[in-house]
Amino acid sequence: MVFQTLALFVRSRGPDEFWRKRKIFKLSAHFVGRKRNCYSIAIRYVHRALAYATKSRQLKKEDMANLWMTRVAAGCEEHGLSYPLFRNGLEKSKIFLNRKVLADLAIWEPYSFKALTQIAWTKLREERDPEVQQNSETPPSNVITRGLLDK
């Protein structure tokens, strides 16, 4: 767009200003009172709401990670294994599942989760982990690994 004079350039701000304000008013549509209708007030509250939304996304991720950890730890304790030992046993067994999947298994598939705890426990017992060796329980009879076949 070519402007003949500076005055015409200054006057051409109209449509852009309209759309800029409209964007703010759309974001403030659910506010109540002057925070919704008055542009100078609405812009402050929209920026504030966007800042809180950004922080909340990170907090939501942290909350979900804590929830998954708690659920997996509770499932492990139910089967007589601590969470760090469980993760260590799964890593040594080359079973790489994230916390979300493990939490879902602990809640919705208790038999599958029990099988995972038995596999982790057997692998740690097989590799003579000191924390598992002091546990007097016998290894699960329904889990067979290569280490057990060599004996």
Steps between C-alpha positions, in 0.01 A plus 500: 500500500647836393425816697513842336552699820581449865143600592358219288744256662389601852132473408545150364529344847124447530442142387810368672396663826151354467630145459757539778227614740264230377760233584525631857121525536462141378743383768315703766151385395450285810604775743239696698448878508740759364775237470300377204391823330767764565808442284756659732382286790434189292854492364647491853279213608553306176878519541463391862276207403742390229790507748303284745405260220866457407599425861205266543599284205832425668335441838254259340788296358669488841175400674439217255858374537459498881169317471652234274795455737266458796286245318797294385663514843174384661473213252859397572450509875190287457721228349783542753749696288614861534471735203877551446560123506210449262637754249850354536371147436301611196805678354717192552229290334501747207137595556476872437155632594434856607323601821168566328479151352610340826238700692229393255608138535501527880141626499329328209710186446602373846601155374726648232654732758551209738679314220728801448585513871575128498726538196684792661534316832628183331754692292636678808513172694681336209761778488543473878391853585583550872166663583307209352730236655413612852132451418417149621221443250542233238501610139174472309459148363325606180788711361780327312805689377822395330687540827272249668545253212880497541478387863 
